[in-house]
C-alpha cells in the first residue's frame, strides 16, 4: 500500500494518508493539517459539532502507530488560524506522543512560537539534514533536495466514458517533492505534470505512481 | 339579548340587497358590468362564508372580494360617513410585491367612491422604515402585504392586539403559493390568526389548477369549521387562446440541440412589427439578456422601443418598463417569469414563448398576458429552440384545446418552516406549546405531525439537537417559569427577524457604476469567475468589471463587443406529468407515419423523424425504446421513458445503480425531458438488464436511497432547510455571508447529522424532499409500472440518433461507480498514456 522512494541512498516511504516516513532517520513528515479549520467556520455563522474535529487526530494516530517514528515534523500550516478550542485538544493529544515534535513554520502558522515551546514543540523556519531541505513553501536551492507542502497538490485524470477524477498526490520534480495536504476539508490545487515530473496519487488504501 | 333566528335572517337579507345594490350602482357609474362570479362572491362573503375563488388575472377578481369587505364594514358601522373606526380590518396577501400597487389603486377607488373613509396601505420588503413605524402605531384598514411581511408582523410584540378586529384575509394568487414553503408559512399564519381574530373570514384566489378542491382544503384546514362553512366559486371565463408555432422555412438546417433559438430571430421581427406590443418570454435570465442584445444588434431601429425585464434588474427600471408597457411606449419586451404574474397590460397583443415552457399552466399563464381584457383573444407564438421542441409545440396545441392543467402538490411536514414559525412566536410575545399544538395540528401541512416529533422540535429550538447541545447558538428559545417559550436575547431576536422567509437564493451582489448608480444584482458564482478588466453583459449594457468590494460589484461602461453573458442558476425546469403525457401521445402519433393528418409541427419534423426511423425507431404506444451505440467517448446506452428530466434523473441513477451491482462499472449520467443516457467505458450487458428485471418498481425506495445520488441531492436540499430553520445565518442586509461559506457550513452540519444523528428530523426532511419533490418518486413508480407493460425494444445503432443527440451532448452530468477507486485509476492510466 505504501511506495518507497530512494533518494541519495536514503529511503522515503510515501503513505496513503499523505504522510511521508524517512526510514533511516525514523522521521515522520506531515504537511498542511490545518487544525482548527473546521472550528474556524464558527466565525462565519455556524457552530460545528466536536465530532467533526476529531478526524484529523484519529488520522495522525493511525499513521504514527504504523511507522512508530522517533521524530515528527509538521511541514507548516499545522493550525489554520488563531487559537481556538482545537489548541486544547492538540495539547492533550501531544501528551501521549513520545516522539520529538518539530514545526516548520507555514504561512498559516500565526500562533506564537512561545505557545508551542510551552508544549515542547520546536518551531523553525526550515530543517537541513544531509543535503535535504525541509520547508513549507517549495524552494529551489542549489545542492539540496527540497521537501515541502503548502500547495495541496492534486492531479486530474481522464478516462473513456467522460470519466474524470481529481486526486491528491505527492508531486515530484527533479530536486523537489511536494507533499499532499494531510488535513480533512483542505481542498487541492490541480497541477499539470511536465517532462520528468512524477505523480504519486493517494487513495484511502494505496499510493499509486501514475508514471509506472 | 337573543334575536329569534328568523328575524335576524330577514334583517340581513334586506340589508344585503341594499348593500349589493350599492356595489351594482357603483359598477354602473363606471359603465362596467359585474360578472356572475363577482356577485356570487359578494353574497357568499356577506353570508359569512369562507372560500376559494377560481378566477384568472385580469377578470376583476380584486373587486370580487374587496367590495364585500367594504360592504360588510358599512353594514357593521352604519354611521361610517361621520365616524371612522380605526384599526386593521382586512389583509390582502400577494406573492409579488409588484402587484401591490395595482391592488391598492383598485381598493382605494371603491373605498373612496363610497365615502367609506377606509384607508389602504402597503407593507412589503420595500416599505420604508419610517412608514413601517407609522403603520405600527396606526395600521391602515386594509393592509396589502406578502407572506414574509405577515410573518414579520407575527414576530412583533403585541401582535394579538393588531389583529384582533381582523374581519377578512384574502390570499391572492394562492396557486402560486400552494406547493411552496411560502404556502406553508401562510397555513401557519392562518392557524394563529383564526384564534386571535375569531371573526376573520378566509378567502383565496386561484388560477385554474388541477387540484382546486385540495387547494381550498389546504387554505382553510382539513375538516376545520372554516372548511365546512366554505364555498368554491368558479369564474368560468372561457378565454380564447390561439397558439401558433414558428416553423423555419428550411427544416433541414434546424439544429438538433440548443436552447437559445437565435436562428429564428428574423422570423420574430415581423411578428413584433405587426402587433401593438409583444412580450417575448424566455426561460432564463441569460437567455433574456442575449435575445435583447441580439435583436438590437441586428435591428437597431428598435432602440428605445425594446426593453428587458427580469428579476435581477433594479426595481426602478422594472417599474419603469411596466409603466411603459401600459402607456404603449414599447414595441416589445424580452422578459422572464418576472412578468408571468399580475399586472394588467392592456396594449399587449402578442406573446412569443422562446423554448419549451415545460408545463401547460405556465404556458397558459403567459398566453393570458395578451388580450388581457375580458372577451379578448390571447395570441401566443411558440418558438422552438431545437427540432425536438416542435413536438412540444404540437403537444401544447392539444393541451390548450383540452384545457389540461397541472396539480400543485402541497408540502407536508416541513419541519424547517415550523422551526422558524415557532421561533417567530417566541420572538414576539412567547407561546405556550399546549395552545399552539392544536393550531399547528389543524393545518394541512402538519396534520400528520406526531407528538414525538412536536416534542423533538420544541427541544430543538430550546436545546439544539443531540449533536449540537454543546453550542449556545442553538439554544435560541428559553422556557420561563410559567412554561412560556420566549426569546429574551435581543441579538437572537434580531438575527431571526432578518432571516424570516422561505426563499433561499444564492448570495447576490449589487452591481454599481464606479461613479455611483445601482444597476441590479448578480449571482456571486458568476462574478467570481471574472477578473477585473473582463467585460460582461448585464441589463442590456456592456460593463467592464473594475473591482469587487464589500459584496459590491463596481463596473464601468465598456465599448468592447465581445462580452460574457451572466447565467443564473435555476434555469433547468422539468416537464410536468401532464406535459409528459401529451408529449408521449404526440410521439405515438408520429410513429403512426400518417403525417398528412397530423399537426403542422409534426409535419415539419418529418425530416428528423425519417432520420430517426432510419437509424432506430419511433416508439409506439406499447414500446419502450433503448438505443446503444459506440462513439470515441465510450459506450452509450439511451433509454426513453418520456417522463421529464426530474424523473429521468432519478431513473438514470436507479438503473445505473442496479446495473453496477451486477459487476463493477462506472457511469456518467445525462438526462433531458425525453430520456436519459448511461455512458461508460465498458459495454452494458443489456441481456442481463432484461433477465434481471432491472426496470422493476420493487425495492424502488431502497435502491434509490442507496444510489449515491440521493445523498448528494439531499445535501443540496439541506442547505435551504438549514437556512430556513435558522441553523446557519445568512448575514446582515449589507453584509451577506458568502455562498461559499454558507455552503460549507450547511454541508458540515449535514455530514455530522449523517454520521452521528441520522434521526434528526431536519436531516430526514432533506431526503424526503429530495424523493417527493425533486425526484418525484411517485411519478417514477408510475412510469416503471407503465414500462413493465410495454415491450422493450433494444436498437443497436451505428451512430447517435436525432433523439439521442441532445442527450449525449449535454455536459451537465452525474456520476455513479461501483468500481474500486484504485482500479479506476489504474484503468485510466492505461487509457491515458503520457503524463
Interface residues (C-beta under 8 A of the other chain):
Chain A: X38 X41 X44 X45 X46 X47 X48 X49 X50 X51 X52 X157 X158 X159 X160 X161 X162 X163 X165 X167 X185 X193 X197 X199 X201 X203 X204 X205 X206 X208 X210 X211 X212
Chain B: X467 X468 X470 X471 X473 X474 X633 X634 X635 X666 X667 X668 X679 X680 X681 X682 X727 X728 X729 X730 X731 X737 X738 X741 X742 X744 X745 X746 X748 X749 X751 X752 X755 X756 X813 X815 X821 X822 X824 X825 X826 X827 X828 X829 X831 X832 X835
